[in-house]
Amino acid sequence: MPANKKYLLKTKLGRTSKILAAIIGTLATCIIMHTPLSLLFDNRVALVITSYSFYILWPLLMCMVYWIKKPWISWAVLASISVVSFIVFYIGK
């Protein structure tokens, strides 16, 4: 196996959690992060910003999840980003 051994997880649950965090968790976090844009800008401007920044932000978050060795830490980071985005959303509202 050509992968670096220090980045491989030993349990099946850990690998599954890491894959789910990379795909579903980062997608949800990106959507939650772009929600306050509609409050800050006009809908057309928010759509243009989202259509460009989404495809940059999502892979960056995916790489961040894979760089973190433990799956629960990656879920905690994604959850904290989501909570901060929710707070910005409700303060801006």
C-alpha positions as CSV (number, residue, x, y, z in Angstrom):
1,M,0.0,0.0,0.0
2,P,1.6,3.3,-1.1
3,A,0.0,5.5,1.6
4,N,1.9,6.9,4.5
5,K,1.2,4.8,7.5
6,K,0.9,7.6,10.0
7,Y,-2.2,9.0,8.2
8,L,-4.0,5.7,8.1
9,L,-6.7,5.0,10.7
10,K,-6.8,1.5,12.3
11,T,-10.6,1.2,12.9
12,K,-13.3,1.0,10.3
13,L,-15.4,3.5,12.3
14,G,-12.6,6.0,12.3
15,R,-12.2,5.7,8.5
16,T,-15.9,6.0,7.9
17,S,-16.2,9.0,10.2
18,K,-13.3,10.7,8.4
19,I,-14.9,10.1,5.0
20,L,-18.2,11.4,6.2
21,A,-16.6,14.4,7.7
22,A,-14.8,15.1,4.5
23,I,-17.8,14.8,2.2
24,I,-21.0,15.6,4.1
25,G,-19.5,17.6,7.0
26,T,-17.6,20.0,4.7
27,L,-20.5,20.4,2.3
28,A,-22.8,21.3,5.2
29,T,-20.2,23.7,6.6
30,C,-19.8,25.4,3.3
31,I,-23.5,25.9,2.9
32,I,-23.9,27.2,6.4
33,M,-20.9,29.6,5.9
34,H,-22.5,31.0,2.7
35,T,-25.9,31.5,4.2
36,P,-25.1,34.9,5.9
37,L,-24.0,36.3,2.5
38,S,-27.6,36.7,1.4
39,L,-28.2,38.9,4.4
40,L,-25.1,41.0,3.9
41,F,-25.4,41.5,0.1
42,D,-28.0,41.6,-2.6
43,N,-29.2,38.1,-3.7
44,R,-27.4,38.4,-7.1
45,V,-24.2,39.4,-5.5
46,A,-24.4,36.7,-3.0
47,L,-25.0,34.1,-5.7
48,V,-21.9,35.3,-7.7
49,I,-19.8,35.2,-4.5
50,T,-21.1,31.8,-3.6
51,S,-20.6,30.3,-7.0
52,Y,-16.9,31.2,-7.0
53,S,-15.9,30.8,-3.4
54,F,-17.8,27.6,-2.8
55,Y,-15.5,25.6,-5.1
56,I,-12.5,27.0,-3.4
57,L,-13.7,26.7,0.2
58,W,-15.0,23.1,0.0
59,P,-11.7,21.5,-1.1
60,L,-9.8,23.5,1.4
61,L,-12.1,22.2,4.2
62,M,-11.7,18.7,2.8
63,C,-7.9,19.0,2.9
64,M,-8.2,20.3,6.5
65,V,-10.2,17.3,7.5
66,Y,-7.7,14.9,6.0
67,W,-4.7,16.7,7.6
68,I,-6.3,16.4,11.1
69,K,-5.4,12.9,12.3
70,K,-8.3,12.2,14.7
71,P,-11.9,12.2,13.3
72,W,-13.5,13.7,16.3
73,I,-11.3,16.7,16.2
74,S,-12.2,17.3,12.5
75,W,-15.9,17.0,13.4
76,A,-15.3,19.5,16.3
77,V,-13.6,22.0,14.0
78,L,-16.4,21.7,11.4
79,A,-19.0,22.1,14.1
80,S,-17.3,25.2,15.6
81,I,-17.1,26.8,12.1
82,S,-20.8,26.0,11.7
83,V,-21.7,27.5,15.1
84,V,-19.8,30.7,14.4
85,S,-21.6,30.9,11.0
86,F,-25.0,30.4,12.7
87,I,-24.2,33.1,15.2
88,V,-23.2,35.5,12.4
89,F,-26.4,34.6,10.6
90,Y,-28.7,35.4,13.6
91,I,-26.8,38.5,14.6
92,G,-27.0,39.8,11.0
93,K,-30.7,39.0,10.9
